């Protein structure tokens, strides 16, 4: 499935063009800290209007377990207020890329966020980060091997030849064959739009 991810930085989305281009889903920034993304309500209404599947992501800043729990509490509160407590069909994603997180144990912050949302009844909670942060061949700040196998991952790994047709998850799947690599973000400048673009793998 072809998916884009957007935030308040993308105010004037041509939703008709997005739909006509074959994009089927969108991951929307829900917020960071205690601040709801300025375009979240408009973006989610438009996604529904144009029949796009949607998920949400939260830009993390936590560097302790307790801070990550607080971030999950905030996301759960927003989901209750704006989505009647429902889990978005394309999931809830913890965007772990802020350098502030390196002041603590990033893996444990990811664990705290996912466990807390699970406690609220949300069953589709995953982690977004770069290949470098996730791979043992990179900086490996997020230790996939220390997290449950059922946790899905959305991996950013750009390449000059990557397109919707050539995007693939094999580079990380080889390292972690028992884990769920759910999405591959292959560019931050999708041709014709300039958005982040991803392939969503259903299986």
The 8 nearest C-alpha neighbors of each residue, nearest first, counted from 0:
[[1, 199, 198, 2, 23, 200, 24, 22],
 [2, 0, 22, 198, 23, 197, 199, 24],
 [1, 3, 24, 197, 25, 22, 196, 198],
 [4, 2, 196, 25, 195, 197, 26, 24],
 [5, 3, 26, 25, 195, 27, 196, 2],
 [4, 6, 27, 9, 28, 26, 3, 194],
 [5, 7, 28, 8, 9, 27, 38, 36],
 [6, 8, 38, 9, 37, 10, 36, 5],
 [7, 9, 6, 10, 5, 38, 11, 37],
 [10, 8, 7, 6, 11, 5, 12, 194],
 [9, 11, 7, 8, 12, 38, 6, 42],
 [12, 10, 9, 13, 14, 8, 7, 42],
 [11, 13, 14, 10, 9, 17, 42, 16],
 [14, 12, 16, 15, 17, 11, 18, 192],
 [13, 15, 17, 16, 12, 18, 49, 45],
 [14, 16, 18, 17, 13, 19, 49, 20],
 [17, 15, 19, 14, 13, 18, 20, 12],
 [18, 16, 14, 20, 15, 19, 22, 13],
 [17, 19, 15, 16, 20, 22, 21, 14],
 [18, 20, 16, 21, 17, 15, 22, 14],
 [21, 19, 17, 18, 22, 16, 15, 23],
 [20, 22, 19, 18, 23, 17, 1, 16],
 [21, 23, 1, 18, 20, 2, 17, 24],
 [24, 22, 51, 1, 2, 21, 0, 52],
 [25, 23, 52, 2, 51, 53, 22, 1],
 [24, 26, 53, 3, 2, 4, 27, 52],
 [25, 27, 4, 54, 55, 53, 3, 5],
 [28, 26, 55, 5, 4, 6, 29, 56],
 [27, 29, 56, 6, 55, 30, 57, 5],
 [28, 30, 36, 57, 56, 55, 39, 35],
 [31, 29, 35, 36, 57, 34, 28, 58],
 [30, 32, 58, 34, 57, 33, 59, 35],
 [31, 33, 34, 30, 70, 60, 59, 58],
 [34, 32, 31, 35, 73, 30, 70, 74],
 [35, 33, 32, 30, 31, 36, 37, 29],
 [36, 34, 30, 29, 37, 33, 31, 39],
 [35, 37, 30, 39, 29, 38, 34, 7],
 [36, 38, 7, 39, 35, 40, 6, 30],
 [39, 37, 7, 41, 36, 40, 42, 6],
 [38, 40, 42, 36, 41, 29, 37, 43],
 [39, 41, 43, 42, 38, 44, 37, 81],
 [42, 40, 44, 38, 39, 43, 45, 37],
 [43, 41, 39, 45, 44, 40, 38, 46],
 [42, 44, 46, 45, 40, 41, 39, 47],
 [43, 45, 41, 47, 42, 46, 48, 40],
 [46, 44, 48, 42, 47, 43, 49, 41],
 [45, 47, 43, 51, 49, 48, 44, 42],
 [46, 48, 50, 44, 45, 49, 51, 43],
 [49, 47, 45, 46, 50, 44, 51, 43],
 [50, 48, 46, 47, 51, 45, 18, 14],
 [49, 51, 47, 48, 46, 52, 23, 18],
 [52, 50, 24, 46, 23, 49, 47, 53],
 [51, 53, 24, 25, 23, 88, 50, 89],
 [54, 52, 25, 89, 26, 24, 88, 87],
 [53, 55, 89, 26, 90, 87, 91, 88],
 [56, 54, 27, 26, 91, 28, 29, 92],
 [57, 55, 92, 28, 91, 29, 93, 27],
 [56, 58, 93, 30, 94, 29, 31, 28],
 [59, 57, 94, 31, 30, 93, 56, 95],
 [58, 60, 94, 95, 61, 57, 31, 93],
 [59, 61, 100, 97, 99, 62, 58, 32],
 [62, 60, 66, 67, 100, 63, 59, 108],
 [61, 63, 103, 100, 102, 104, 60, 108],
 [64, 62, 66, 65, 61, 103, 108, 67],
 [63, 65, 108, 67, 66, 111, 107, 68],
 [66, 64, 68, 67, 63, 69, 111, 108],
 [65, 67, 69, 61, 63, 68, 64, 70],
 [66, 68, 70, 61, 64, 112, 108, 69],
 [67, 69, 65, 71, 66, 70, 112, 111],
 [70, 68, 72, 66, 67, 71, 65, 73],
 [71, 69, 67, 73, 68, 72, 66, 74],
 [70, 72, 68, 74, 112, 73, 69, 116],
 [73, 71, 69, 75, 70, 74, 76, 68],
 [74, 72, 76, 70, 71, 75, 69, 77],
 [73, 75, 71, 77, 76, 72, 78, 70],
 [74, 76, 78, 72, 73, 77, 71, 79],
 [77, 75, 79, 73, 74, 78, 72, 80],
 [78, 76, 80, 74, 79, 75, 81, 73],
 [79, 77, 84, 82, 75, 81, 80, 76],
 [84, 78, 80, 83, 76, 77, 82, 81],
 [79, 81, 77, 78, 83, 82, 76, 84],
 [80, 82, 78, 79, 83, 77, 84, 40],
 [83, 81, 78, 84, 85, 79, 80, 77],
 [84, 82, 79, 85, 81, 80, 78, 77],
 [79, 83, 85, 78, 82, 86, 80, 75],
 [86, 84, 82, 83, 87, 78, 79, 121],
 [85, 87, 121, 88, 90, 84, 123, 91],
 [88, 86, 54, 90, 89, 53, 85, 91],
 [87, 89, 90, 54, 53, 86, 52, 123],
 [90, 88, 54, 53, 87, 52, 91, 26],
 [89, 91, 54, 123, 87, 88, 124, 92],
 [90, 92, 124, 55, 56, 54, 125, 123],
 [93, 91, 56, 125, 126, 124, 94, 127],
 [92, 94, 126, 57, 127, 56, 95, 125],
 [95, 93, 127, 58, 59, 57, 92, 128],
 [96, 94, 128, 59, 93, 127, 97, 58],
 [95, 97, 128, 94, 98, 129, 59, 100],
 [98, 96, 99, 100, 60, 95, 59, 101],
 [97, 99, 100, 101, 96, 102, 60, 95],
 [100, 98, 97, 101, 102, 60, 62, 61],
 [99, 101, 62, 98, 102, 61, 97, 60],
 [100, 102, 103, 99, 98, 105, 104, 62],
 [103, 101, 100, 62, 99, 104, 98, 63],
 [102, 104, 62, 101, 100, 63, 105, 61],
 [103, 105, 107, 106, 108, 62, 101, 63],
 [106, 104, 108, 107, 141, 100, 103, 140],
 [107, 105, 141, 109, 108, 104, 142, 110],
 [106, 108, 110, 109, 104, 105, 111, 64],
 [109, 107, 64, 111, 105, 67, 110, 106],
 [110, 108, 106, 112, 107, 111, 113, 105],
 [109, 111, 107, 113, 108, 112, 114, 106],
 [112, 110, 108, 114, 109, 113, 68, 64],
 [113, 111, 71, 67, 109, 115, 68, 110],
 [112, 114, 116, 110, 115, 111, 124, 117],
 [115, 113, 117, 111, 116, 112, 110, 118],
 [114, 116, 118, 112, 117, 113, 111, 68],
 [117, 115, 119, 118, 113, 121, 114, 71],
 [116, 118, 121, 114, 120, 119, 115, 122],
 [117, 119, 115, 116, 120, 114, 121, 113],
 [120, 118, 116, 117, 121, 115, 75, 72],
 [119, 121, 117, 118, 122, 116, 86, 84],
 [122, 120, 117, 116, 119, 86, 123, 124],
 [121, 123, 117, 124, 120, 86, 116, 90],
 [124, 122, 90, 121, 91, 125, 86, 89],
 [125, 123, 91, 113, 92, 90, 122, 121],
 [126, 124, 151, 92, 152, 150, 91, 93],
 [125, 127, 93, 152, 92, 153, 94, 151],
 [128, 126, 153, 94, 93, 154, 152, 95],
 [127, 129, 95, 154, 96, 155, 94, 132],
 [130, 128, 155, 131, 132, 154, 156, 133],
 [129, 131, 133, 132, 156, 134, 155, 154],
 [132, 130, 137, 129, 134, 133, 138, 139],
 [131, 133, 139, 140, 138, 129, 130, 141],
 [134, 132, 139, 141, 130, 131, 129, 140],
 [133, 135, 136, 137, 139, 131, 130, 132],
 [134, 136, 139, 137, 133, 138, 142, 131],
 [137, 135, 134, 138, 139, 131, 133, 130],
 [136, 138, 131, 134, 135, 139, 132, 133],
 [137, 139, 132, 131, 140, 135, 136, 134],
 [140, 138, 132, 133, 135, 134, 141, 137],
 [141, 139, 132, 138, 105, 142, 133, 106],
 [142, 140, 106, 133, 139, 132, 105, 143],
 [143, 141, 144, 145, 106, 139, 140, 133],
 [142, 144, 146, 145, 141, 133, 175, 106],
 [143, 145, 142, 146, 147, 175, 148, 141],
 [146, 144, 143, 142, 147, 106, 141, 148],
 [145, 147, 143, 144, 148, 110, 142, 150],
 [148, 146, 149, 150, 145, 144, 143, 178],
 [149, 147, 178, 150, 177, 146, 179, 144],
 [148, 150, 147, 151, 178, 179, 146, 177],
 [149, 151, 148, 125, 147, 179, 152, 124],
 [152, 150, 179, 125, 181, 180, 149, 126],
 [153, 151, 180, 126, 181, 125, 127, 154],
 [152, 154, 182, 127, 181, 183, 126, 180],
 [153, 155, 183, 129, 128, 127, 130, 184],
 [156, 154, 129, 184, 130, 183, 128, 185],
 [157, 155, 185, 130, 184, 129, 154, 158],
 [158, 156, 185, 186, 155, 159, 161, 184],
 [159, 157, 161, 160, 185, 156, 186, 162],
 [158, 160, 161, 157, 186, 162, 185, 156],
 [159, 161, 158, 162, 165, 157, 166, 185],
 [160, 162, 158, 165, 166, 159, 185, 157],
 [163, 161, 165, 164, 166, 160, 185, 186],
 [162, 164, 166, 165, 198, 1, 161, 197],
 [163, 165, 162, 166, 161, 167, 198, 1],
 [164, 166, 162, 161, 163, 167, 160, 185],
 [167, 165, 161, 163, 162, 164, 185, 198],
 [166, 168, 169, 165, 183, 170, 198, 164],
 [169, 167, 170, 171, 172, 183, 180, 166],
 [168, 170, 172, 171, 167, 173, 174, 180],
 [169, 171, 168, 172, 173, 174, 167, 130],
 [172, 170, 174, 173, 169, 168, 175, 134],
 [173, 171, 169, 175, 176, 174, 170, 168],
 [172, 174, 171, 176, 175, 169, 170, 168],
 [175, 173, 171, 172, 176, 170, 134, 135],
 [174, 176, 172, 178, 177, 173, 171, 143],
 [177, 175, 172, 173, 178, 174, 179, 171],
 [178, 176, 175, 148, 179, 172, 149, 174],
 [179, 177, 148, 175, 176, 180, 149, 151],
 [178, 180, 151, 181, 152, 149, 150, 177],
 [181, 179, 152, 151, 182, 178, 153, 168],
 [180, 182, 200, 152, 179, 153, 151, 199],
 [183, 181, 153, 199, 198, 180, 200, 154],
 [182, 184, 154, 197, 198, 153, 185, 155],
 [185, 183, 197, 155, 196, 154, 186, 156],
 [184, 186, 157, 156, 183, 197, 161, 155],
 [187, 185, 157, 188, 195, 196, 184, 189],
 [186, 188, 195, 194, 189, 196, 193, 185],
 [189, 187, 193, 194, 186, 195, 190, 192],
 [188, 190, 193, 194, 192, 196, 195, 187],
 [191, 189, 192, 193, 188, 194, 162, 186],
 [190, 192, 189, 193, 188, 194, 20, 16],
 [191, 193, 189, 194, 190, 188, 17, 12],
 [192, 194, 188, 189, 190, 191, 187, 195],
 [195, 193, 188, 189, 192, 187, 196, 3],
 [194, 196, 187, 186, 4, 3, 188, 189],
 [197, 195, 3, 186, 184, 189, 2, 194],
 [198, 196, 184, 2, 183, 3, 185, 1],
 [197, 199, 1, 183, 182, 0, 2, 200],
 [200, 198, 182, 0, 181, 197, 201, 1],
 [201, 199, 181, 202, 182, 198, 0, 180],
 [202, 200, 199, 181, 0, 182, 198, 180],
 [201, 200, 181, 179, 199, 180, 182, 0]]
